Amino acid sequence: MAEGQKRNNRLIPQAAAALDQFKYEVATELGINPEYKTGYWGNISARECGAVGGHMVRRMIAAAEQSLVDQAASNVRAAFQQAFSQPLSNVTAPAQQQGANLNQ
């Protein structure tokens, strides 16, 4: 594909530096040939580059899943706190009404 036909645009351009740093961290963790540190990845095999990208995606998905879990837990906590912050008279009133119905 020619340089003018590049379609791999970043959705959030401000994240470019963080993604590049993340890429280098993953490459270091995987023990990839250190020639990439010059900024040129041409001497790195496609398999190694694919491994870096694959590990990046796995870690980003794990982070997104953890974020969803944290968000769900926060919502459950907020619902419990809201339920327990209500006065007890509102909570016990239906139970008292049920007991009154049984006595009739």
KAHUKA-V136355 format. One record per backbone hydrogen bond with DSSP energy under -1.0 kcal/mol. NH is the residue of the N-H (numbers start at 1). CO is the residue of the C=O. E is the energy in kcal/mol with one decimal. If there is no record, write none. Layout:
nh->NH co->CO e->E
nh->NH co->CO e->E
This chain:
nh->5 co->2 e->-1.7
nh->6 co->3 e->-1.2
nh->9 co->7 e->-1.6
nh->15 co->12 e->-2.2
nh->16 co->13 e->-1.6
nh->19 co->15 e->-2.5
nh->20 co->16 e->-2.3
nh->21 co->17 e->-2.4
nh->22 co->18 e->-2.4
nh->23 co->19 e->-2.4
nh->24 co->20 e->-2.2
nh->25 co->21 e->-2.2
nh->26 co->22 e->-2.5
nh->27 co->23 e->-2.3
nh->28 co->24 e->-2.2
nh->29 co->25 e->-2.4
nh->30 co->26 e->-2.2
nh->32 co->27 e->-2.4
nh->36 co->33 e->-1.3
nh->37 co->34 e->-1.6
nh->38 co->35 e->-1.5
nh->39 co->36 e->-2.4
nh->44 co->41 e->-1.5
nh->49 co->45 e->-2.4
nh->50 co->46 e->-2.6
nh->51 co->47 e->-2.0
nh->52 co->48 e->-2.1
nh->53 co->49 e->-2.4
nh->54 co->50 e->-2.8
nh->55 co->51 e->-2.5
nh->56 co->52 e->-2.2
nh->57 co->53 e->-2.3
nh->58 co->54 e->-2.4
nh->59 co->55 e->-2.3
nh->60 co->56 e->-2.4
nh->61 co->57 e->-2.6
nh->62 co->58 e->-2.4
nh->63 co->59 e->-2.1
nh->64 co->60 e->-2.2
nh->65 co->61 e->-2.8
nh->66 co->62 e->-2.4
nh->67 co->63 e->-2.0
nh->68 co->64 e->-2.1
nh->69 co->65 e->-2.3
nh->70 co->66 e->-2.7
nh->71 co->67 e->-2.3
nh->72 co->68 e->-2.6
nh->73 co->69 e->-2.7
nh->74 co->70 e->-2.3
nh->75 co->71 e->-2.2
nh->76 co->72 e->-2.3
nh->77 co->73 e->-2.6
nh->78 co->74 e->-2.5
nh->79 co->75 e->-2.1
nh->80 co->76 e->-2.5
nh->81 co->77 e->-2.8
nh->82 co->78 e->-2.3
nh->83 co->79 e->-2.4
nh->84 co->80 e->-2.7
nh->85 co->81 e->-1.2
nh->92 co->88 e->-2.8
nh->93 co->89 e->-1.1
nh->96 co->92 e->-2.1
nh->97 co->93 e->-2.0
nh->98 co->94 e->-2.0
nh->99 co->95 e->-1.9
nh->100 co->96 e->-1.9
nh->101 co->97 e->-1.9
nh->102 co->98 e->-1.6
nh->103 co->99 e->-1.3
